Every structure is written in structure tokens, then in C-alpha cells.
């Protein structure tokens, strides 16, 4: 059993179905080349004769069938289990040294009780652990490549960073098991595999820590269980007729692709949000600038409107003309009104020094506001303010014949031409 294997009658039925799908005969030359063997060895295989273990595995692999489903389990002496159990309980270093000296020996630890045992880094590759009790065992960094864990109980065990490549996990209990960093390449499980309350941040779909899933970030709480339950429910890994063997690699790849798309969508969404937030911010800033601009224009208009100027005019006319009552010219808010009379033969313009000062102050303040507007918004915005003044009060101001008015007009025209 250590170096040779032979097929069971049930296993040959599986192989027969698989080779028919490929269109190969039982002694196909193509099959022999794929398995790196000879046609004569294929005949021995079909005759259920024991052949070398590596050759046996190659024949099964060439037709896509798990050799474990084909091999006939040899009877093992009763003392073998006790012997291996005693060896493993001596410690992982002793066990691993023995395994290195027996690389092709298939160890039978079916039903072994290793509850709570420290098995960190143990080499259980190609080991049969059917029905084994491994509850709460520390199997972190363990090598379980092609191990048989069918019906084994690994509830609350620590399998962090363990290599479970091509492991048979049919009807295995993984309740509460830690699987963060474990490699699950081509592992086999089915609907009877218990994956409740799995503790897992991420896994690897390829050996040597390749193909991390998810590629970035971690699984959320319960997400690993949810995803693999969905995969198992959509693809029964061992069909009822026990003919077609299917592994979870395809579904695992689907999970990986799903995560990749979700992550790319999230990145794109954040980029769009950032872009539109920047645009909205710029728009808000522009609106605020226009508000300040309008406030300054309103301030200038209010300033002109808040400077009332009254003129008492008595004039001597060359032509014969009389008007009753003194004439009053009132300039306020850019509007001019007349009232009163003008006495013939007299011309006298009366205005107080306070009125003169008010007009001069108005001109100075307007010039200052126009200068501030130009510094803040440039010539374009200043032109808008000047146009506003022109439309409202320039014509009325020009109707007043006074030096200070001329100064005001010159200031406005100067700003318009600048």
C-alpha cells in the first residue's frame, strides 16, 4: 500500500465514464502519453492490478477523475492507528521528520482523536483523517494537501494559513473554524459540509499565497460562509450518481471576479463623488463671488442715492420770462426736479459749504469703491457697475452745471475708459 495502488470496481466505473467522454479506448496511446505511462500499464490498471502510486494518480488525472475516488482502500492492521497516533502525539517535529523519510506513504489516521492538540505546522499531506476528531486543534500553517477529511470534525479548530489544496472536505464540520490565510485550491466540499460561523478575513485560491480573495480588504463577518454556501448550493460538488466530480475552483473564481468588480465600482464611485464635490464647491465659490459683486454694486447705488443735493438758483434772464416762487433743483437718487420762480435780471447761485462737502465725499467714496471693485473682480466687473450708474443717473447728473458734478462725471468716464 505504501508504494502501489489498485483500482476498486466502483472506481473503474468512474474512470470508464470519464474516458468515454474523451473518446479514448481503455488502452489509448494518447491516454498513456498523458499519464506518462505505457499501454501495458493501462491494461494492468483495468485488471485491478496494483501499480505504482504516482502512475496510478497520473492515469486518473489524465481523465479528470480524483484518484481517491478510484483507489481501493487496503486493509490496515489494527495496531497501525495506535502506532501513528502515538507518533503524532510525540510532537510535530518528530512526526514531520518521519513523514520526510516516508514521502509516498499514505498514513491512515481514520477516526483518530486529536481534540485540542497542538499540531501547528504538521505535515498531514496525503493522510486519511476520515471521521477524525480535530475539534479545537491548532492546525495553523499545517500541510493538508490531498488529505482526506471526509466526515472529520474540525469545529473551532485553527486552520489559519493552512494548505488545504485538493483536500477532500465532504460532510466535514468546519463550524467556527479559523480559515484566514488558508489555501483552498481545488478543495472539494458539498452541501453536507458545514461552514457556519467561519472566522475568515481572506483566503488564497492558489498555492504559495497566490490569488488572494478578496484581492483587497477582508471578508465582512459571515461573508465567507454566505459566499461558499451560495457556491455549494448552485453546484453540487459530488452529484448523486457519484460519476461527475466537480471542485469549487470555478465558483471560487466567480467569487474572486465578483469582488474585483465590486472594488473597481467602489473606486470609480468615489472618484465620481470627488469630482462632483469639487465642481459643486467651485460653483458655490462662484455664487459667493457674484453675491459679493452684487452687494458692492448695490452699495455704490445706495451711496449715490443717499447724497441729497439742493440748489437755490436766482438768475437774470436776457429774455423776458418770469416764474413764480424761487426755483429749487433737487437731485436725489439720480433724479432731477424743478420748482419755484426765477426773477428777471438777477442771477445768484446759492449752496452751502456742507452741500459742497457732501458731493466731494460722494465722489471720493465712489472712486474708492470702484478701485476696490477693480482690484477684486477686474475690469470686466467694474464695467458692469459703471454701466449701472450710467443707466440710472448720469443723464440727470449732467443736467447740473457745477464743477463738483463735472469731477464726478470725469471720474466715472475715466473708470469706464480704463
C-alpha positions as CSV (number, residue, x, y, z in Angstrom):
1,X,0.0,0.0,0.0
2,X,2.9,2.3,0.6
3,X,4.2,2.4,-3.0
4,X,1.4,0.8,-5.0
5,X,-2.3,1.3,-5.5
6,X,-5.0,-0.6,-7.3
7,X,-8.5,0.5,-8.5
8,X,-11.7,-0.6,-6.9
9,X,-14.6,-1.8,-9.1
10,X,-16.6,1.3,-8.3
11,X,-13.6,3.4,-9.1
12,X,-13.2,1.8,-12.5
13,X,-16.8,2.7,-13.4
14,X,-15.9,6.4,-12.7
15,X,-12.8,6.2,-14.9
16,X,-14.8,4.4,-17.6
17,X,-17.3,7.2,-17.8
18,X,-14.6,9.8,-18.0
19,X,-12.5,8.1,-20.7
20,X,-15.7,7.7,-22.9
21,X,-16.3,11.4,-22.7
22,X,-12.8,12.0,-24.1
23,X,-13.3,9.3,-26.8
24,X,-10.4,7.2,-25.6
25,X,-10.2,3.4,-25.6
26,X,-9.1,1.5,-22.5
27,X,-5.6,1.3,-23.9
28,X,-5.4,4.6,-25.7
29,X,-2.0,5.6,-26.8
30,X,-2.9,9.3,-26.2
31,X,-4.1,8.4,-22.6
32,X,-0.8,6.6,-22.0
33,X,1.2,9.6,-23.1
34,X,-0.9,12.0,-21.0
35,X,-0.3,9.8,-17.9
36,X,3.4,9.3,-18.7
37,X,3.0,5.5,-18.8
38,X,2.5,2.7,-21.2
39,X,-0.4,0.9,-22.8
40,X,0.6,-2.3,-20.9
41,X,0.3,-0.4,-17.6
42,X,-3.1,0.8,-18.6
43,X,-4.2,-2.8,-19.1
44,X,-2.9,-3.7,-15.6
45,X,-4.8,-0.7,-14.3
46,X,-8.1,-2.1,-15.8
47,X,-7.3,-5.5,-14.5
48,X,-7.2,-4.0,-10.9
49,X,-3.5,-5.0,-10.5
50,X,-1.5,-2.9,-8.1
51,X,0.7,-0.3,-9.9
52,X,3.0,2.4,-8.7
53,X,1.2,5.2,-6.8
54,X,2.4,8.0,-9.0
55,X,1.4,6.2,-12.2
56,X,-2.0,5.4,-10.7
57,X,-2.5,9.1,-9.9
58,X,-1.4,10.1,-13.4
59,X,-3.8,7.7,-15.1
60,X,-6.7,9.2,-13.0
61,X,-5.6,12.8,-13.5
62,X,-5.4,12.4,-17.3
63,X,-9.2,11.7,-17.5
64,X,-10.1,14.3,-14.8
65,X,-11.0,11.9,-12.0
66,X,-9.8,12.1,-8.4
67,X,-7.6,9.1,-7.7
68,X,-9.1,8.9,-4.2
69,X,-12.5,8.0,-5.7
70,X,-10.9,5.3,-7.7
71,X,-8.4,3.6,-5.3
72,X,-9.4,0.6,-3.3
73,X,-8.8,1.1,0.4
74,X,-6.4,-1.5,1.6
75,X,-6.9,-3.1,5.0
76,X,-4.6,-1.8,7.6
77,X,-3.6,-3.8,10.7
78,X,-5.3,-2.7,13.9
79,X,-2.1,-1.6,15.6
80,X,-1.3,0.9,12.8
81,X,-3.7,3.5,14.0
82,X,-2.3,3.3,17.6
83,X,1.3,3.4,16.2
84,X,0.7,6.6,14.2
85,X,-1.3,8.2,16.9
86,X,1.5,7.6,19.4
87,X,3.9,9.1,16.9
88,X,1.9,12.3,16.3
89,X,1.4,12.8,20.0
90,X,5.2,12.8,20.4
91,X,5.2,16.1,18.8
92,X,5.0,17.8,15.4
93,X,8.8,17.8,14.8
94,X,9.2,14.0,15.3
95,X,6.1,13.4,13.1
96,X,7.4,15.7,10.3
97,X,10.8,14.1,10.3
98,X,9.2,10.6,9.9
99,X,7.0,11.9,7.1
100,X,10.0,13.3,5.2
101,X,11.5,9.8,5.3
102,X,8.2,8.3,4.0
103,X,7.1,10.8,1.3
104,X,4.9,8.3,-0.5
105,X,3.4,6.5,2.4
106,X,-0.3,7.1,2.8
107,X,-1.0,7.3,6.5
108,X,-4.3,6.1,7.9
109,X,-5.5,8.1,10.9
110,X,-9.2,7.5,10.4
111,X,-11.2,8.2,13.5
112,X,-8.2,9.5,15.4
113,X,-8.9,11.6,18.5
114,X,-6.7,14.7,18.4
115,X,-9.0,17.2,20.2
116,X,-7.3,20.3,21.3
117,X,-3.9,19.0,20.2
118,X,-1.1,21.5,19.2
119,X,-0.5,20.4,15.6
120,X,0.9,23.7,14.3
121,X,2.9,23.2,11.1
122,X,2.1,19.5,10.9
123,X,2.6,17.6,7.6
124,X,-0.7,15.7,7.1
125,X,-0.3,15.7,3.3
126,X,-1.8,12.6,1.7
127,X,-3.1,11.5,5.1
128,X,-6.5,9.9,5.6
129,X,-8.3,11.5,8.5
130,X,-11.8,10.2,7.8
131,X,-14.1,10.8,10.8
132,X,-11.2,12.2,12.8
133,X,-11.9,14.3,15.9
134,X,-9.9,17.5,15.5
135,X,-12.1,19.9,17.4
136,X,-10.2,22.9,18.8
137,X,-6.9,21.6,17.4
138,X,-4.3,24.1,16.4
139,X,-3.6,23.2,12.7
140,X,-2.3,26.7,11.8
141,X,0.3,26.5,9.0
142,X,-0.5,22.8,8.6
143,X,0.1,21.0,5.3
144,X,-3.1,19.1,4.4
145,X,-2.5,18.8,0.7
146,X,-4.7,15.9,-0.7
147,X,-5.7,15.0,2.9
148,X,-8.9,13.1,3.4
149,X,-11.1,15.0,5.8
150,X,-14.4,13.3,4.9
151,X,-16.8,13.4,8.0
152,X,-14.0,14.8,10.1
153,X,-14.9,17.3,12.9
154,X,-12.8,20.4,12.8
155,X,-15.2,22.7,14.6
156,X,-13.4,25.6,16.3
157,X,-10.1,24.4,15.1
158,X,-7.4,26.8,13.9
159,X,-6.6,26.4,10.2
160,X,-5.1,29.8,9.7
161,X,-2.5,29.8,6.9
162,X,-3.0,26.0,6.4
163,X,-2.7,24.5,2.9
164,X,-5.9,22.6,2.0
165,X,-5.1,22.2,-1.7
166,X,-7.1,19.3,-3.2
167,X,-8.4,18.3,0.3
168,X,-11.5,16.1,0.4
169,X,-13.8,18.0,2.7
170,X,-17.1,16.2,2.0
171,X,-19.5,16.4,5.0
172,X,-16.7,17.9,7.1
173,X,-17.7,20.1,10.1
174,X,-15.9,23.5,10.0
175,X,-18.2,25.2,12.4
176,X,-16.4,28.2,14.0
177,X,-13.1,27.2,12.3
178,X,-10.5,29.9,11.6
179,X,-9.6,29.9,7.9
180,X,-7.8,33.2,7.5
181,X,-4.9,32.9,5.0
182,X,-5.7,29.3,4.2
183,X,-5.2,28.0,0.6
184,X,-8.3,26.3,-0.8
185,X,-7.0,25.4,-4.3
186,X,-9.2,22.7,-5.8
187,X,-10.5,21.6,-2.4
188,X,-13.7,19.5,-2.6
189,X,-16.8,20.1,-0.5
190,X,-20.5,19.5,-0.8
191,X,-23.9,20.5,0.6
192,X,-23.2,18.4,3.7
193,X,-20.0,20.4,4.5
194,X,-20.7,22.7,7.5
195,X,-19.3,26.2,7.1
196,X,-21.3,28.0,9.8
197,X,-19.7,30.9,11.8
198,X,-16.4,30.6,9.9
199,X,-13.8,33.1,11.0
200,X,-12.1,34.2,7.8
201,X,-10.6,37.6,6.6
202,X,-9.3,36.2,3.3
203,X,-8.2,33.1,1.6
204,X,-5.8,32.1,-1.3
205,X,-7.1,30.3,-4.4
206,X,-3.6,29.2,-5.5
207,X,-0.6,27.7,-3.6
208,X,2.3,29.9,-2.4
209,X,-0.1,32.6,-1.3
210,X,-1.3,33.5,-4.8
211,X,-4.7,34.7,-6.0
212,X,-5.8,36.3,-2.7
213,X,-9.5,36.5,-2.3
214,X,-10.7,39.2,-1.9
215,X,-7.8,40.9,-3.7
216,X,-8.1,43.9,-1.4
217,X,-9.6,44.3,2.0
218,X,-11.2,41.5,4.0
219,X,-14.4,39.5,4.1
220,X,-17.0,41.0,6.3
221,X,-18.4,39.0,9.2
222,X,-20.2,35.9,7.9
223,X,-19.4,36.8,4.2
224,X,-17.2,33.8,3.6
225,X,-19.9,31.4,4.8
226,X,-22.5,33.2,2.7
227,X,-20.5,33.1,-0.5
228,X,-19.5,29.5,-0.2
229,X,-23.0,28.3,0.8
230,X,-24.2,30.0,-2.4
231,X,-21.5,28.3,-4.5
232,X,-22.3,24.9,-3.0
233,X,-26.0,25.3,-3.4
234,X,-25.6,26.2,-7.1
235,X,-23.1,23.4,-7.9
236,X,-23.3,20.1,-6.1
237,X,-19.7,19.1,-5.9
238,X,-20.5,15.3,-5.8
239,X,-23.5,14.5,-7.9
240,X,-26.0,11.9,-6.7
241,X,-24.8,9.3,-9.3
242,X,-21.3,9.7,-8.0
243,X,-20.0,9.9,-11.6
244,X,-19.0,13.5,-12.2
245,X,-16.6,15.0,-9.7
246,X,-16.6,18.8,-9.6
247,X,-14.5,21.1,-7.4
248,X,-15.1,24.6,-6.1
249,X,-12.4,26.3,-8.1
250,X,-14.9,27.5,-10.7
251,X,-17.1,29.0,-8.0
252,X,-14.2,30.4,-6.2
253,X,-13.1,32.2,-9.4
254,X,-16.6,33.6,-9.6
255,X,-16.3,34.9,-6.1
256,X,-12.9,36.5,-6.9
257,X,-14.3,38.2,-10.1
258,X,-17.3,39.4,-8.1
259,X,-15.0,41.1,-5.5
260,X,-12.8,42.5,-8.2
261,X,-15.8,44.2,-10.0
262,X,-17.2,45.5,-6.7
263,X,-13.9,47.0,-5.7
264,X,-13.5,48.7,-9.1
265,X,-17.0,50.0,-8.9
266,X,-16.3,51.4,-5.4
267,X,-13.2,53.1,-6.6
268,X,-14.9,54.6,-9.6
269,X,-17.9,55.8,-7.5
270,X,-15.5,57.5,-5.0
271,X,-13.7,59.2,-7.9
272,X,-17.0,60.5,-9.4
273,X,-18.2,61.7,-6.0
274,X,-14.9,63.6,-5.5
275,X,-15.1,65.1,-9.0
276,X,-18.7,66.3,-8.5
277,X,-18.0,67.6,-5.0
278,X,-15.1,69.7,-6.4
279,X,-17.4,71.0,-9.1
280,X,-20.1,71.9,-6.6
281,X,-17.6,73.6,-4.3
282,X,-16.3,75.6,-7.3
283,X,-19.9,76.5,-8.2
284,X,-20.6,77.6,-4.6
285,X,-17.5,79.8,-4.6
286,X,-18.5,81.4,-7.9
287,X,-22.0,82.1,-6.5
288,X,-20.4,83.7,-3.4
289,X,-18.3,85.9,-5.6
290,X,-21.3,87.1,-7.6
291,X,-23.1,87.8,-4.3
292,X,-20.2,90.0,-3.1
293,X,-20.1,91.7,-6.5
294,X,-23.8,92.5,-6.4
295,X,-23.5,93.7,-2.8
296,X,-20.8,96.1,-3.9
297,X,-22.9,97.4,-6.8
298,X,-25.8,97.9,-4.5
299,X,-23.6,99.8,-2.1
300,X,-22.5,102.2,-4.8
301,X,-26.1,102.8,-6.0
302,X,-27.2,103.4,-2.4
303,X,-24.3,105.8,-1.8
304,X,-25.3,107.9,-4.8
305,X,-29.0,107.8,-3.7
306,X,-28.2,108.8,-0.1
307,X,-26.5,112.1,-1.0
308,X,-29.3,114.7,-1.5
309,X,-28.1,118.0,-3.1
310,X,-30.3,121.1,-3.1
311,X,-29.7,124.1,-5.2
312,X,-31.4,127.6,-4.8
313,X,-30.9,129.5,-8.1
314,X,-31.8,133.1,-8.8
315,X,-30.9,134.2,-12.3
316,X,-31.3,137.3,-14.5
317,X,-32.7,136.3,-17.9
318,X,-31.9,138.2,-21.1
319,X,-35.3,137.2,-22.5
320,X,-38.5,138.4,-21.0
321,X,-39.7,135.5,-18.8
322,X,-41.0,135.2,-15.3
323,X,-41.5,132.2,-13.0
324,X,-43.3,132.4,-9.7
325,X,-41.5,131.5,-6.4
326,X,-37.8,130.6,-6.0
327,X,-36.6,127.7,-8.1
328,X,-35.4,124.6,-6.3
329,X,-33.4,121.9,-8.1
330,X,-33.4,118.7,-6.1
331,X,-31.0,115.9,-7.1
332,X,-31.6,112.6,-5.2
333,X,-31.1,109.1,-6.4
334,X,-30.2,110.2,-9.9
335,X,-33.5,112.1,-10.5
336,X,-33.8,115.9,-11.0
337,X,-36.9,118.1,-10.3
338,X,-37.6,121.8,-10.6
339,X,-39.9,124.2,-8.7
340,X,-40.3,127.9,-7.8
341,X,-39.6,131.1,-9.9
342,X,-36.7,132.9,-11.5
343,X,-36.6,136.7,-11.1
344,X,-35.7,138.5,-14.3
345,X,-32.4,140.4,-14.2
346,X,-30.9,138.5,-11.3
347,X,-28.6,135.5,-11.3
348,X,-27.5,134.1,-8.0
349,X,-26.5,130.5,-7.2
350,X,-26.6,129.7,-3.5
351,X,-25.3,126.4,-1.9
352,X,-23.9,125.8,1.5
353,X,-20.4,124.5,2.3
354,X,-21.9,121.4,3.8
355,X,-23.6,120.5,0.5
356,X,-20.3,121.1,-1.3
357,X,-18.5,118.7,1.1
358,X,-21.2,116.1,0.8
359,X,-20.7,115.9,-3.0
360,X,-17.0,115.8,-2.8
361,X,-17.2,113.0,-0.3
362,X,-19.6,111.1,-2.6
363,X,-17.1,111.4,-5.5
364,X,-14.2,110.2,-3.3
365,X,-16.2,107.2,-1.9
366,X,-17.4,106.2,-5.4
367,X,-13.8,106.3,-6.7
368,X,-12.7,104.2,-3.7
369,X,-15.4,101.6,-4.3
370,X,-14.7,101.4,-8.0
371,X,-11.0,100.9,-7.2
372,X,-11.8,98.1,-4.8
373,X,-14.1,96.5,-7.3
374,X,-11.4,96.6,-10.0
375,X,-8.8,95.0,-7.6
376,X,-11.2,92.3,-6.6
377,X,-13.0,91.4,-9.8
378,X,-11.1,93.1,-12.7
379,X,-12.1,95.5,-15.4
380,X,-15.0,93.3,-16.6
381,X,-16.9,93.5,-13.4
382,X,-16.0,97.3,-13.0
383,X,-17.6,98.0,-16.4
384,X,-20.8,96.4,-15.2
385,X,-21.0,98.8,-12.2
386,X,-20.2,101.8,-14.4
387,X,-23.0,100.8,-16.8
388,X,-25.4,100.6,-13.9
389,X,-24.5,104.2,-12.9
390,X,-24.9,105.4,-16.4
391,X,-28.3,103.8,-16.9
392,X,-29.6,105.3,-13.6
393,X,-28.2,108.7,-13.0
394,X,-25.6,110.0,-15.5
395,X,-28.0,111.9,-17.6
396,X,-29.5,113.5,-14.6
397,X,-26.1,114.5,-13.1
398,X,-25.1,116.1,-16.4
399,X,-28.1,118.4,-16.2
400,X,-26.4,120.1,-13.2
401,X,-23.9,122.8,-14.1
402,X,-21.4,122.6,-11.2
403,X,-17.7,121.9,-11.0
404,X,-18.1,119.1,-8.5
405,X,-20.6,117.4,-10.7
406,X,-18.0,117.6,-13.6
407,X,-15.5,115.9,-11.3
408,X,-17.9,113.1,-10.6
409,X,-18.6,112.7,-14.3
410,X,-15.0,112.7,-15.2
411,X,-14.3,110.0,-12.5
412,X,-17.0,107.7,-13.9
413,X,-15.9,108.3,-17.6
414,X,-12.2,107.7,-16.5
415,X,-13.1,104.4,-14.9
416,X,-15.1,103.4,-18.0
417,X,-12.2,104.0,-20.3
418,X,-9.5,102.4,-18.1
